[in-house]
């Protein structure tokens, strides 16, 4: 004897279950539904009710029912709005842009967190592209986008760009550098790295939040400088030592390359052998080198005077950020170093000194606001790991959601590991798999992927 299944149990809102049948050959369960005619159809975009233009039918994929694959045949209305405009009604239990229910999309997205996409495709019987689309739809829907207008209590900001893919394809990231538990969280992500990109975030801040920002740590790019000066005129710009030392490292590279070419031109085999493979010695701190490496470094500096001068200038430049008492005192030390660098008369140093002098206001501001971009660079490394394991982000919306997921203020988890989407079968340790937004398995129980009954 058959039994009536209330539609509320299965969650097919607006539908009436008419029949449940099973294919004996494949074991697939099909739930046949009819539109509940007691409710007027509503436009899915504007929410306007209207007459029915025609009735349509669609088959969507649902979570397994009784351990067997399940499909739902639904009926829905095409709403007549005007002679030139008809739209389908809203289907609350169907994932937008897909032929699957929302809970099935969440299931697929949860499996993608722990398994490669091709493994999820084989397990669910879907194509690779269908799994990717369901995962993307679930990410965009579940990850709450940042809203700058709701931010409060921000004292320090950090701004940096990171490559989303190969080539000149960058996104701008804004970090919260305010000391406290939330230091290092990502506040905003946007494609592009020009002034308009950053201004979109800064202009969206409330007046109270913007007035409370004391300093912004950025690189020496003109786009970000102009954006901060325009939108936050009272905030201090701080140029981090990382970007300054990065520029000086380029001077060391160029000088080392020129010295090697000169030794090669003079047929100085000893000089070539000493300089060859020594770049990492010149860029590393002496305290981090082994005894054998320190001996080799001393030999290089003894034989090559220009490189020895640059190495000594590098050590002195690093001490510029060591316990500065005031910006004025730091400016005096910067002027002394620039004088020594100018007197060395080494190719490339004059241009570097000119850059330091033109940006001295941001360099010396570190004495008053001792913030660095170390958190930003650590976040960029995590994003690079995410991008490499995901083999890139062809969809900007998915990449933006994946960047924001680990550090969003709405997440209850304190994990800072990015959400990893993989295409290959690369193993990932368990601590990388634990992500906010998806609860861990209770009692440390892992799902049996050979069983079609999966509770999610």
N, C-alpha and C positions, 0 to 999 in steps of 0.2 A: 504494500500500500504506500503510495507516495505521500510526501509531506510538503507543505507550503513553506517556502523560505522567505521570511521577511526581508525586504530590500535593505532595511536599516542595518542588518547584520553584516552584509557584504559591502555596504557603503556606497551603493550606486545611487547617488542622490538624483532625484528627478526621473528615475526609471522604475518600471514594474517588471519583475521577473516573470516570464511566461513559460520558460522551459529550460531544463538542464539536461544536456545529452553528452554522451561520451563516445568517442571513436574507439572501437575495439582494437583496431589495427595499431594506432599510434598511442592510445591511452589519453589523448587530449580531451579535456573537459571544455565544453562550450556552454556559456550561460547566455541565453537569448532573452533580451529585454525589449520592452516597448515604452515609448515616451509616456509619462504620466500627463494626460491631457488636462488635468485639473489646474495646472500651473501655466501661466502665460509665458511664452519665450521672451528672453531679455537679450539685447545686443551685448556681445561679449566685450566690446571696447568701451562704449559710452554708458551702458547700463539702461538703455531706453527699451521699454516694452513695445511690441508691435505685432501685427498680424503675421500668420504663418504663410510664407511664400510657397514652400514645399517641404516635405519630410525626407530626410536623408538617413542612411544607415552606415555604420562604420564598425569595424572589428578592432578592438584594442586588446593588448596583452595585459594580463593581470598576474599577481603572484600565484604560485602553485596552490591548487585546491585539492586537499586530500592526498598530497604527494604526487600529483599529476599536473602537467602543464595546463594552464587555464587561459581561455580567451573569452571575451565578452562582446556580444553583438548588441550594440546600442542603437537607439533611434533618437534623432535630434532634429530640431527645426531650423530652417533657414528663415531668418526674420526679414520681413519687408519693411524698409525704412523710407524709401522713395523710389520713383521709377528708375533711377540710375544707381541705387545703392541697396544691396541686400547683404546681410552678414549672418553667419551661423551664431546660434545662441551659446551662452557660456556653459561649459561642462566642468563643474567644480572638481570632479574626481579624476579627470584626464589631465596628464601633464601637457602644458602648452607646447605646440609644435611637434608633438610626437603621437604615435599610435600606441600608447601605453598609459596605464593608470599612474597616479602620482606615487602610490606606495610601491609599484613595481620599479619606477624610476629611482626611488630611494634605495630599493634593494640592489639594483644594478650599481648605483653609485657607491654603496657600502662595500660591495664585492670588489669594485675597482680600487678601493683603498688598500686592499690586502692582496690582490691578485693582478697579474697583467691583463690588459684588455683582451688579448686573444684567448686567454684561459677563461675569462668571463663569457666571452662569445661562445666558446665550445660548451661551457656549462649550461648556459641559458638557451642555447639553440638559436641565438641571434647572430646577425652579421657583425663584423668588426665596427663598421660605421654606425650601425644602430646602437651598439653599446656606447660608443663615443658620444653620440647625440643624446642618449638618455643621461649619461654622466654629466654632460655639459648643461643640460636642462635642469638637472637637480642642483648642480653647483650654483648656477645663476639665480635659482629660486630660493635656495636655503641660506646662502651667504648674504647677510645684510650689508648693503653698500654703505661706506662711510658717509656721514652727513656732517660736513664742517660747521654748519650753522648751530649744531648742538654741542660743540666742544666747549669745555670750560676748564679753567685752572691750568692753562698752558703757559709756561714761563720760557721754555727754550724749545726751538725747533731745529731740526736737521733736514737738509734738502740735498738729494743726490739723484743721479740718473743711472739706470742700469739697462743693458741691452736686452730686448725681448727676443731678438733673433739675430742672425748674422746680417751684417750690413748696418746702415744708419737707421736702425729701427729701435728707438729708445722709449722708455717710460720714465716719468718723474715720480719719485717716491718722497713723501714727507713723513718724517719720524718725530715722535715726541721724545725730547731729551730732558724733560723735567725730572729732577731727581725724585725717586720714589719707586713704588712697585711696578708702575706702568712705563717706566723709562725704556725706550727702545721699541715701543709699539708703532706699527705703521698706521698713520692717520689718513693717508690719501694716496691713490695711485691713478695716474693719467698718462695716456699715450702722448709722446712729444717731450721735448726738453727746451722749449723756448720760453720767453717771458710770459706769453699769454697763457701757457699751460699752468705755470705757478700762480699767476694772478687769478686764475679761476678758483683756486683753493683759498688764497688769501682774501679775496673780495667776498667770499662766502662766509667768512668768520663773523661772528657777532662783534659788535663794537666793544663790548666788555672784554671778550677774549682777545681781540686784537690789541687793545690797550695794555693788557697784562703780559704780552710777549716782550721779554727783555732783550733777547739776543737770538740770532739765527746763524747756525753753522752751515756754511756752503763752501763750494770750491770757488775758484777765481773766474768762473764763467761770467761774461757780461750780462747774459740773459737773466740769470737768477739774481745778480746784483741789482739790476734795474727794477726787477719785479719787487724785491724786498724794499728798496728805497721808495718806490711809488706807493705801495700799499701799507707798509709799516714804517713810516718815517721816524718814529721814536725808538724802534728796535735797533740794536747794535749788530753789525755784521762781523762774524768771526771766521777767519780763514784758518782752517785746521792745519797742524804741522804735517799731517800725512800728505796733503797735496803739495805743500812747499817742498818737503823732502823728495817727493816724487819728481818734481821738476828738476831738483838738483841731481837726482840720480840720472836723469837724461844727459846732464852736462858731463857726468862721470863716464857714461857710456860713449858719448861722442869723443871725449878726450882719449879714452882707452883705445877706441877704434883708430883714431888718428895716430897714436903712438905705435900701434901695431903696424900700420901701413908704412910709417917712417922707418921702423926697424926692418921691415921686409924690403924696402927700397934700398937700404944700406947693406943688405945681406947679413944682418945681425941675427944669427940663429939663436944665440943665447937670449937676446932681448925678446925675440918672438916666442921662444919656449916659456919664458917667464910671464909674459903678458897673456899668453893663450890660456883660456879657462879661468881667468882671475876675476871676472866681473862680480861673481857672487861674494868673493873675498872683500872687494872694495865696497860693496853695498851692505854687507853684514856688519853688525856691531862686534867689536873685538871680544867682548865678554862672552859671546855665544859661540866663538870658534874653538876648535880643538887645539891642542898644543902644536900639532903638526901643521895645522892650517895657519896658526899665528906665525910660525917660523917662515912659512912660504910667503905670507903677507909682508913680513919684515924684509925678506929678500927682495920682493917686488918694489917696495917703497924705497929701499936703498939704491936700487939700480935705476929707478925712473923718477926724476925729480917732479915733473908736472903731476903725475898721479899721486905722489907723496903730498904735494901741496893741496890737491883737491881732497885727499883723505883727511888731512888735518883740518881743512875748512869745513868738511862734513861733520867732524866731531864737535867743532866749536858751534856750528849752526844748530845742532841738536840741543846743546845746552841753553839755547835761547829760551826754550820753554820750561826750563828747570826752575821751579819756584820763583816766578817773577813777583816782585813786590807791588809794582804799579805799572800802568801802561807807559808812563813817562820813562821809568827806569828801563823798561823793555825796549823802548824806542832808542835810547842811548846805546844799549848793547847791540841793537840791530845796525845802527849807524857805524859802530866800531867794526862790526863784521864786514859790512859793505866796503869800508875803507881797505881792509885787508884783502878782500876779494878783488877789488879794483887794482891794487898794487901788484897782484900776482900776474896780471896780464896773460891770462890763459883764454884760449878761444872758447867762446860761449858764456864765459862768466860775466862779461859786461852786460849782455842781454838779460841774464838772470838777475843781476843786481838791479837793473832798471825795473824789472818786474816787481821785485821786492819793494823798492822805494815807492812805486805807484800803488801798491796794496798794503802799505805799512799800517794804515789805520785799522784794517781788519786783522792783521797779524798781531799787532800790539794789544788789540782788544781782548786777547786771551787772558791777559793779566787781570782784567775786571770780570770776565765771564769765562771760567775755565771749563769749557765744554769742548768735546772732540767729536769727530765723526767715526770713532771706533765702532760704535753700535751700528752705524750705517754700513760700514764696510763688512761687518759680520753678517748683517742682513742681506747684503748683496751676494755674499758667498753662499748663503742658504738659498737665495733665489737662483743663483747659477746652478747649484746642485739640483734644485727642482726642475729648472729648464732642461738640464742635461738628461735627467732621468725621464722626463716627459717627451724628449726628442723635440723640444720647441713647442710653442703655443700658436697654432694656426688661427685660433679664435682669440681676439683681444679680450672679449668679455670673460672667457674662461681663464685666461692668464691673469687678468685683473682680480677675479674672484679668488684664484689660487694664491696670489700674493697676499691678499688681505686676510684670508682665512686664519692663519696661525696667530696673528697679533691683533685681531679686531677686538675692540673694547667690549663687544657684546658676547664674546666667548667666555664660558665659565671655566675653561681649562687654562692652566698657566704654561702649557707647553709652547715653546717657541719654534718647534720644528715645522717646516712648511708642509702643506698637503701635497703628496707626491703622486703623480699620475704616470704610470709606466706603460710602455708599449712592448717591452721585452720581458724576459723572464729573470731579470736581475734580482737576486735575493735582497731583501731588506730586513734589518733586524727589528725585533718587536717594538723597541722603544721609538723607532721612527714611524711605526704604523699607528701608534696611539695618537689620534688627532681630535681636536675639539669638534663638536657638532655631531659625532657618532659615538655612542656609548660603547665601552669595551664589553667583551663577552663576560657574562657573569660567572663567578667562581673559576675564572681562567679557563673556561671551556671553549674550545675552538669548534667551528661548524664543520659538519661532515659534508664535504662538497660532493660526495657520491649520492647523497640523499636529496631528493627533490623538495623535501619539507624544510624550509629555512625560515626561522622566526626572525623578523627584522623590525 
